[in-house]
Amino acid sequence: MLQEKSVQIHLILFVFAMLLSIFLKINKYEWVLILICSGIVFSLEIINTVLEKICDFIHPNYHDKIKDMKDISSSFVLVFTLFAISIACIIFIPKIISNFL
């Protein structure tokens, strides 16, 4: 699973969020939100990977319906990732502004 490009990107963003959280000294409630969001994103990545592998097992050759199912499956991750980014912005942007402006 770590070979998947999207997982690598999420892992890099997770490390960045952890470092930024430490640097900006976020409170325990903000930590909980960041960790819950990160956990959900990684969990959805795992579910997406499993669904894609099941689709490949059932129909190893290209098929339009399988492509549609994979696209829908990956949209789970995308939608929640956008929500997680929004939550991170709500937490980090005011702290960045107050620390640097």
C-alpha positions in Angstrom: 0.0 0.0 0.0 2.9 2.4 0.6 3.8 2.1 -3.1 0.6 3.9 -4.0 1.2 7.5 -4.9 -1.8 8.9 -3.1 -0.8 7.1 0.1 2.7 8.6 -0.2 1.2 12.1 -0.7 -1.1 11.7 2.3 1.8 10.4 4.4 3.9 13.5 3.5 1.0 15.8 4.3 0.4 13.9 7.6 4.0 14.4 8.7 3.8 18.1 7.6 0.6 18.5 9.7 2.2 16.9 12.7 5.3 19.1 12.5 3.1 22.2 12.0 1.0 21.2 14.9 4.0 21.0 17.2 5.5 24.2 15.9 2.2 26.2 16.3 1.5 24.6 19.7 -2.1 23.7 18.9 -4.3 22.7 21.8 -5.5 19.2 22.7 -8.9 19.6 21.0 -7.2 20.7 17.8 -4.8 17.7 18.0 -7.8 15.4 18.3 -9.4 16.9 15.2 -6.2 16.7 13.2 -5.6 13.1 14.3 -9.2 12.0 13.7 -9.1 13.6 10.2 -5.8 11.9 9.4 -7.0 8.5 10.6 -10.2 8.7 8.5 -8.2 9.7 5.4 -5.8 6.8 5.9 -8.7 4.4 6.6 -10.5 5.5 3.4 -7.3 5.0 1.5 -7.2 1.4 2.8 -10.8 0.8 1.9 -10.2 2.3 -1.6 -7.2 0.1 -2.2 -9.2 -3.0 -1.1 -12.1 -2.1 -3.4 -9.7 -1.5 -6.3 -8.0 -4.9 -5.7 -11.3 -6.7 -5.5 -12.4 -5.1 -8.8 -9.1 -6.1 -10.4 -9.5 -9.7 -9.1 -13.1 -9.9 -10.4 -12.4 -8.4 -13.8 -8.6 -8.2 -14.5 -9.1 -6.6 -17.9 -10.2 -3.1 -18.6 -14.0 -2.6 -18.3 -15.9 0.7 -18.2 -18.1 -0.4 -15.3 -15.0 -1.4 -13.2 -13.4 2.0 -14.1 -16.6 3.7 -12.8 -16.5 1.7 -9.6 -12.8 2.6 -9.0 -13.5 6.3 -9.7 -16.4 6.3 -7.2 -14.3 4.5 -4.7 -11.4 7.0 -5.0 -13.9 9.9 -4.6 -14.5 8.7 -1.0 -11.0 9.6 -0.2 -11.0 12.9 -2.2 -14.2 14.2 -0.6 -13.0 13.6 3.0 -9.5 14.8 2.2 -11.1 18.2 1.1 -12.9 18.3 4.4 -9.7 17.5 6.3 -7.9 20.2 4.5 -10.6 22.7 5.4 -10.4 21.7 9.1 -6.6 22.1 8.9 -7.0 25.5 7.4 -9.4 26.5 10.1 -6.9 25.4 12.8 -3.6 26.5 11.2 -4.3 29.7 9.3 -5.3 31.9 12.3 -2.3 30.6 14.2 0.1 31.3 11.3 -1.3 34.8 10.9 -1.1 35.6 14.6 2.5 34.2 14.8 3.9 35.8 11.7 1.9 39.0 11.0 
